[in-house]
Amino acid sequence: MSGPLAGVSILLVDDDPDGRELLEYALSEAGGTVITASSATEALERFKTSSPSIVVTDVAMPALDGVWLCEQIRALAEQQGVKASNI
């Protein structure tokens, strides 16, 4: 696929199905390969198995929010030797 996001794997996290669908469409149209999740816990599992290039997350989700997700991803990255400042 061509476009400015060609070759970019994107983990998209949003608890709102309509918002998630709209963003998935826009990112896909720009050439990105989009993996979706509807919660922070689902997103963390998908992150572990897919190693996306970019994570786009809703910050204000019920229960565990996008801030929690980012903290977990940073911790995983540090365990794998990736500089947390890049995340």
Buried (B, 14 or more C-beta within 10 A) or exposed (E): EEEEBEEBBBBBBBBEEEEBEEBBEEBBEBBBBBBBBBBBBBBBEBBEEEEBEEBBBBEEBEEBBBEBBBEBBBEBBEEEEEEEEEE
